[in-house]
Amino acid sequence: MTQCCINPSILSADFVNLEAELQKISNADSVHVDVMDNHFVPNLTLGLPVVQRIQAVSPVPLDAHLMISDADRWAPAYADAGLASVTFHAEASIAPVKLARELRARGSKAGMALRPATALEPYLDMLSELDMLLIMTVEPGFGGQAFLDLTLPKIRRARAAIEGSGVNVAIQVDGGITEETIVRAAEAGANVFVAGSAVYGAADPSGAIDRLRKAGSL
């Protein structure tokens, strides 16, 4: 059985009561923190000071998804804040290999994200520099979108490349993950799943995490 990690996105949480919202997902593998700058994506969420406070009170490790421009400049500070994993967008980095190495040197796992229309192939040679590859299954920027099945072939190609190269890189998917779509994403080769409304929209977020984990374990 493939290990399945569920990382709930607090983009769907109640921002006024974040500490209490974090306690509701204490059985998650990590909490997915969406950082948006209203430049790389047309939405504005939260920045480093809030992430530092979340880091201080979260019952599970933090997995930051930086949907920000100039990732080479800003991403290292999130690693310095002690986050378990920091993911930058390939489209926002001039020197992704250098940035991935810098994140690792500062104690975080290095993740790189690709938008749905961004080709995977130009980045296959740098898989060994990464701990995680995030394949966006919606256009980044807003929660609650429908899963894009057109991303499934990219997930399959990524899984084949990872297995072919022998590197230990997780494949994360983010966007439209439900108990139904997680099965398709897992069958394609993903093993880390970001779920926002499917968790925080449920009456029992903890139970929703358990159901997603079961559905995504093949």
Secondary structure, DSSP 4 states (H G I P E B T S, - for coil): ----EEEEBGGGS-GGGHHHHHHTTTTSS-EEEEEEBSSSSS-B---HHHHHHHHHH-SS-EEEEEE-S-HHHHHHHHHHTT-SEEEEEGGG-S-HHHHHHHHHHTTSEEEEEE-TTS-SGGGGGGGGG-SEEEEESS-TT-SSPPP-GGGHHHHHHHHHHHHHHT---EEEEESS--TTHHHHHHHHT--EEEESHHHHTSS-HHHHHHHHHHHH--
